[in-house]
Amino acid sequence: MDVRNRKNDEVSVFQMPLHYPRYSKEDYLDMPEWKLDRVLADYGLSTYGDLAHKREFAIGAFLWISTHSPKLYQDKSSTTN
């Protein structure tokens, strides 16, 4: 997808890989910097910063709250107090 900014004719390219990364938090914490850079770059995300920042960013971007805990997803408006 090629999107041009009409103001200053900048080009922004976004490519979504076919698969979402399936790494655990431990995988990101143990991942070497070059591999972490590759994962972030594959998704068009910034590789700027030190290794600790990149790990924190990847964990926040790719890991979601577990859906195995139904308490987290209860509708609070439907509960009786």
N, C-alpha and C positions, 0 to 999 in steps of 0.2 A: 504494500500500500504506500503510495507516494502522495504526501499531502504538502501542498505549497501554501506558505503564509503569504497572503496577498499584500501585506504592508511592505515587507522587505524581501520578498521572494526567497525566503529560507525554505529548505527542504527537510522534512522529517520523515524518516522511514521506520516503520514498526513491523517486525516479523514475529509472529507467534509460533513457537515450535509446536510440533504435533502433540507432544506429551508434556504434562506437568511434571516437574521434578519430584521424585519420590524418595527424598532423603529424610532421615529422622534428625531431630535436634542434635543427637550425638554425632551423626554423620557430618553436619555442618561445623560442629565444634572441632572435629578431627581433620576436616578437609584441608588439604594444602592450599595455599593462596592462589596458585595458578589455576587450580580446578574451580575454586570459588569464583575467580574472575571469569572463567569460561561460562559457568552456569549463569551468572548475572548478565554477562554480555549476550548470551543466547536469548535472553528474555528482554533485551533492550534496556536493562537497568544499569545504573551507574556502578563503575568499578573504582570510584574515587574513595580514598580514605585508607586508613591502616587496616590490618587484618582483623582486629577486634571489631571495628566498625562494620566491615563487610560481612562478618559472621552474624552480627546482630541484625543487620539489614536483611540478609537472606532468611534468617529465622523468622523475622517479622513478616516478610513478603510471602514466603512459601509455606509456612506451617500455620495451621488453623486449629482452633479449639476442637478437641476430640468430640465427635458426635456420639460417643459411647456413654456420655453422662447426660441423661434426659433432664436432670434438674436444671442444667444450664439453659435449657430451651423452653421451660414452662412459661406460658403466658401469665404474667403476674396479675393481669386484670381479671382473669377467670378463676383465680384462687379465692377461697373463702377465708376470712380472718376472724 
